């Protein structure tokens, strides 16, 4: 695997001094609007664009003092990009929020007024795409997703900007992705996606992946809920197997879980000796600030972020001290 000088420069901008990506994520759109509306007790249409931007500005301003980069969206997040620490790199989302509900397979789409060229011109150091993916989905649906990613990889190659691909697993049969039954198949879902999108034809530079187990179902974990889908030793093995199938560097996403569960998931990764290259952590750091913002406004949110939000991201930063530089998989010298 080789990186162009342009992609290498941008990846360095997104990383800390150890070549680890310790990034915050604040590109949520539909889910954030829904959460703010719920906390305020109003309809979603009453959550204004200005409110969305205000929330993102505070999160970006505070968390980028403690993060190597931040992931934002071009719809509401550009003012937050301006508010970030000058030391922090910037990733911008390229996909539409959510997925097509009118067709099977959770098919993705792109923001209609964006392109990789435009994202780069906005000052981004990387392009991020999220897709919902399961190796258990019908072949024709997955083939649509494969072609979709091939096109974006080629676009990022043309404009010499890193391509971060995030995949979120799901059950094509409609099961609960946070439940016990899905926990049992989650390792295969995660590894199937890592195996597929590590292939060279996709031109992905960094895989943004879920941890391969649900820590709530790991026997003996600090967040164990009493029903075991895996022993601790089995969980360790799933972490190692997922790392072995990865042909590209990978970082972990928090997937909407709380701070305690995400930190425990990272602790399990460290115990397993996984050579992951950092995190892009969103809701595990700031989601508990949503009701604070909804009920008491932007100043109260900033106060909460400066205390509990900082505490949350520092807990994540402490948990990733065992992460490996992405430069190791690329064979790049630390000074490059």
Secondary structure, DSSP 4 states (H G I P E B T S, - for coil): ----HHHHHHHHHTS-TTS-EEEEE----HHHHHHHHHHHTS-GGGS-HHHHHHHHHHHHHHHTTS-SEEEEETTT-HHHHHHS-TTSEEEEE-BPSS--TTSTT----B-TT--HHHHHHTT-SEEEEEEE--TTS-HHHHHHHHHHHHHHHHHHHHHT-EEEEEEE---TT---TTSHHHHHHHHHHHHHHHHHHTSGGG--SEEEE--SS-GGGBTT-TT--S--SB-HHHHHHHHHHHHHH-SS-EEEE-TT--HHHHHHHHHHHHHHT----EEEE-HHHHGGGHHHHHHH-HHHHHHHIIIIIHHHHHHHHHHTTTPPPHHHHHT--TT-
